[in-house]
Amino acid sequence: MEPIEIGIAVSAGMLVLVILGMRVAFAAALAGMVGLVWIFWAKFGYDPDRFGKAVTVAVKTAGQVPHSKVSSQALSLIPTFILIGYLAYYAGLTKALFEAAKRWFAWVPGGLAVSTVFATAGFAAVSGASVATSAVFARIAIPEMLKIGYDKRFAAGVVAAGGTLASLIPPSAILVIYAIIVEQDVGKLLLAGFIPGAFSALVYGVLIIGMALTIKGFGPAVSGFTWKERFTALPPALPILFVVATIILFVYNPFGGDAWGTPTEGGAIGAFVVFLMALYQGMRWNELKDALLETAKLSVMIFTIIWGVLIYVRFLGFANLPGAFSDWITSLTMSPMLILICILLAYAVLGMFMDAIGMLLLTLPVVYPAVMALNGGEFVSAADSTFGMSGPMCAIWFGILVVKMAEFCLITPPIGLNCFVVAGVRDDISVQDVFKGVTPFFIADALTIAGLVAFPSIVLWLPSLV
């Protein structure tokens, strides 16, 4: 068999393993090892006496990958961003955010649900993990919504969908992973996530208000807050802005000249600032230990997926599957925009069977070169490109689109991780109830994706200023 045929066969086998329930990290590592052995043995002419040598070469090739890639300094952003989120919870920033959002927005139809969405968006600005955001607000927001008569399924759905905003709004672990895979500027990608994240939250809010206006008894408004109460709720929530400003200003010097530091150093400083806030709020040793342990667990899970998938990616390089797929995509007679939409729809389907991080890690080595080829190449100028943007800007735009699709995958059955997290926190709400509750937000996500595709400036305006 030719290397490309081996690549297709092994990739199909890996997808079968994932669908059957094997963890993405182990399925990818196994597929990568089998594929490497197969390719090297094929080069030796399938000589039985040289099978052992093929295995040795494959093991050495695979063994070089995890250390060389994971030792990248940029990956240290992931645990620091996750730690920021957990420390912010113990610093009381989540309760302060929810209280401020409730006092300012609860008066609109469906106001408490709208407040939850905006509060999760605010917390996402200091949390790099959607799972952590969903877990925190399942404890804080759901009881408040149930107290005034919200349907428990919709209340759970609001929290699960709101938690996905942490995938886009910096600091975002998934955006960091995307930047490393496609070798693009981490800082610009993080900056690009701000406006699309806020846009997603706004679309969620409009959807909730629309449902409250059209469905009788849905989402009663909460009134009675005075202007004094609203303004007094703001100062406890302001530290969120301070942390975000610290990270962004450190990475992007607003006074001109070189940046004061790297995104990695900015993330570390942000974690230290939130740590001081948590200490000031009286964080105990047990709470610090829990924050560190939860950060370690989530970071190890992400790094394990990265290790396994990188072995598979190395195999793809030997099989030349990315190049073949890119050539096939560019040879299609369909319009490039229609091809892009089909790729995004494929992500929506794939996300029903895979977790978000694993899906991006497995597909981007093949899909990203094809999208860049559609645009005219990695280094094409905006004037000559298919989508009207330069190569680096196209990489940022496509990154936000696929990360938004990854958000979508966090709430789609049967794998939707955020839904399982919310159900795990709330014993009185089943996973099936959460999946039913997030259904309206599929429409909101579809509208958001359509807006980002139709108006790339929503994504590109901020990074274009740097």
Secondary structure, 3 states (H helix, E strand, C coil): CCHHHHHHHHHHHHHHHHHCCCCHHHHHHHHHHHHHHHHHHHHCCCCHHHHHHHHHHHHHHHHHHHHHHHCCHHHHHHHHHHHHHHHHHHCCHHHHHHHHHHHHHCCCCCHHHHHHHHHHHHHHCCCCCHHHHHHHHHHHHHHHHHHCCCCHHHHHHHHHHHHHHHHCCCCCHHHHHHHHHHCCCHHHHHHHCHHHHHHHHHHHHHHHHHHHHHCCCCCCCCCCCCHHHHHHCCHHHHHHHHHHHHHHHHHCCCCCCCCCCCHHHHHHHHHHHHHHHHHHCCCCHHHHHHHHHHHHHHHHHHHHHHHHHHHHHHHHHHHCHHHHHHHHHHHCCCCHHHHHHHHHHHHHHHCCCCCHHHHHHHHHHHHHHHHHHHHCCCCCCCCCCCCCCCHHHHHHHHHHHHHHHHHHHCCCCCCCHHHHHHHHHCCCCCHHHHHHHHHHHHHHHHHHHHHHHHCCHHHHHHHHCC
